[in-house]
Amino acid sequence: MTAMLSARDITVRIGPRPLLESVTAHFHAGQVTGVIGPNGAGKSTLMRVLAGLVAPETGAITLDGAPLPPPGSRARARRVGYLPQGHEVHWPLTARRTIALGRMPHIPAFGTPGERDSAAVDTAMNRTATAHLADARVDTLSGGERARVMLARVLVTETPVLLADEPVAALDPYHALAVMDLLAEEARAHRRAVAVVLHDLTLAARYCDSLILIDGGRVCAAGPAEPVLTSGALSAAYGVRFARGVLDGGAVITPIHRLDEEPSCSLN
Ligand SMILES: Nc1ncnc2c1ncn2[C@@H]1O[C@H](COP(=O)(O)OP(=O)(O)OP(=O)(O)O)[C@@H](O)[C@H]1O
């Protein structure tokens, strides 16, 4: 299967230290690809490279086999949507106006938003359960509410590639499942390539078609989700023994205890 978004041989260095080393990763249309790995592994750095916010020292990123438009351009913004980790916002805009900013790449210079833009905002607010927050200032929202508003802002951009860095980190279980359902729908119904950074391996097992396990800036395992989640590389990367099973028809992966060995699969 041809990948929609491909990163090949990406190396990112800050000073002498490589944050990513020869990372190759593929993200397919119609699939949710999970990016997993321990703290500091390089997951967010990979997302930032894919979003065009960090220039790699080596390597290339292609969309459908062609180079991406330059970072910061409207053409790039129409192709790759990026939901960063954390959702820090300091601007005193309402949730609706914040979400509407996601339509900017579609509005001509000196143009004004039209009915199509307004409808896209309404749809995204309904899908992220944020319609009731429309007039609330985004800097006054709770962490989980703000996370859903920022997701809506990315959804309205309607990009073929959607990068979400820990989109469920601030969410309660109901909203975490709702957001994962939504990302899966974006992939399956709209044929988008969805990349999602996750720490919850049960969500990774249930929602991701394929996984990229990163540790120490390198890819330790990649491919269909199940073999990655059952591989020794998973325990080695996290330094944790996991229990795996099926409960109520769904996969469950939970950490049991730390391993004695120093966690690392980057030498495997
Ligand atoms: N601008 C920077 N300058 C120096 N070091 C950086 C910079 N950005 C990231 N790093 C380092 O690169 C490593 C990878 O960071 P990154 O944010 O990609 O990790 P991560 O896998 O997303 O981790 P987490 O699960 O904790 O969010 C970390 O050790 C981090 O301290």
Ligand as a Chemical Component Dictionary entry (heavy atoms), coordinates in Angstrom:
data_LIG
# 
_chem_comp.id                   LIG 
_chem_comp.type                 NON-POLYMER 
_chem_comp.pdbx_formal_charge   0 
_chem_comp.three_letter_code    LIG 
# 
loop_
_chem_comp_atom.comp_id 
_chem_comp_atom.atom_id 
_chem_comp_atom.alt_atom_id 
_chem_comp_atom.type_symbol 
_chem_comp_atom.charge 
_chem_comp_atom.model_Cartn_x 
_chem_comp_atom.model_Cartn_y 
_chem_comp_atom.model_Cartn_z 
_chem_comp_atom.pdbx_ordinal 
LIG N1  N1  N 0 14.248 22.379 21.377 1  
LIG C1  C1  C 0 14.868 21.423 22.055 2  
LIG N2  N2  N 0 16.089 21.625 22.584 3  
LIG C2  C2  C 0 16.732 20.652 23.246 4  
LIG N3  N3  N 0 16.219 19.428 23.457 5  
LIG C3  C3  C 0 15.020 19.182 22.974 6  
LIG C4  C4  C 0 14.254 20.135 22.238 7  
LIG N4  N4  N 0 13.086 19.586 21.879 8  
LIG C5  C5  C 0 13.089 18.342 22.365 9  
LIG N5  N5  N 0 14.250 18.096 23.030 10 
LIG C6  C6  C 0 14.627 16.839 23.675 11 
LIG O1  O1  O 0 14.431 15.808 22.718 12 
LIG C7  C7  C 0 13.929 14.645 23.348 13 
LIG C8  C8  C 0 12.652 14.201 22.652 14 
LIG O2  O2  O 0 11.627 15.145 22.963 15 
LIG P1  P1  P 0 10.155 14.914 22.486 16 
LIG O3  O3  O 0 9.347  16.068 22.972 17 
LIG O4  O4  O 0 10.142 14.644 21.036 18 
LIG O5  O5  O 0 9.774  13.583 23.292 19 
LIG P2  P2  P 0 8.401  12.796 23.402 20 
LIG O6  O6  O 0 8.649  11.406 22.929 21 
LIG O7  O7  O 0 7.317  13.536 22.724 22 
LIG O8  O8  O 0 8.195  12.780 24.968 23 
LIG P3  P3  P 0 6.894  12.887 25.935 24 
LIG O9  O9  O 0 6.242  11.538 25.921 25 
LIG O10 O10 O 0 7.538  13.157 27.269 26 
LIG O11 O11 O 0 6.037  14.006 25.451 27 
LIG C9  C9  C 0 13.748 14.967 24.814 28 
LIG O12 O12 O 0 14.837 14.475 25.538 29 
LIG C10 C10 C 0 13.735 16.488 24.847 30 
LIG O13 O13 O 0 14.255 16.963 26.064 31 
# 
loop_
_chem_comp_bond.comp_id 
_chem_comp_bond.atom_id_1 
_chem_comp_bond.atom_id_2 
_chem_comp_bond.value_order 
_chem_comp_bond.pdbx_ordinal 
LIG N1  C1  SING 1  
LIG C1  N2  SING 2  
LIG C1  C4  DOUB 3  
LIG N2  C2  DOUB 4  
LIG C2  N3  SING 5  
LIG N3  C3  DOUB 6  
LIG C3  C4  SING 7  
LIG C3  N5  SING 8  
LIG C4  N4  SING 9  
LIG N4  C5  DOUB 10 
LIG C5  N5  SING 11 
LIG N5  C6  SING 12 
LIG C6  O1  SING 13 
LIG C6  C10 SING 14 
LIG O1  C7  SING 15 
LIG C7  C8  SING 16 
LIG C7  C9  SING 17 
LIG C8  O2  SING 18 
LIG O2  P1  SING 19 
LIG P1  O3  DOUB 20 
LIG P1  O4  SING 21 
LIG P1  O5  SING 22 
LIG O5  P2  SING 23 
LIG P2  O6  DOUB 24 
LIG P2  O7  SING 25 
LIG P2  O8  SING 26 
LIG O8  P3  SING 27 
LIG P3  O9  DOUB 28 
LIG P3  O10 SING 29 
LIG P3  O11 SING 30 
LIG C9  O12 SING 31 
LIG C9  C10 SING 32 
LIG C10 O13 SING 33 
# 
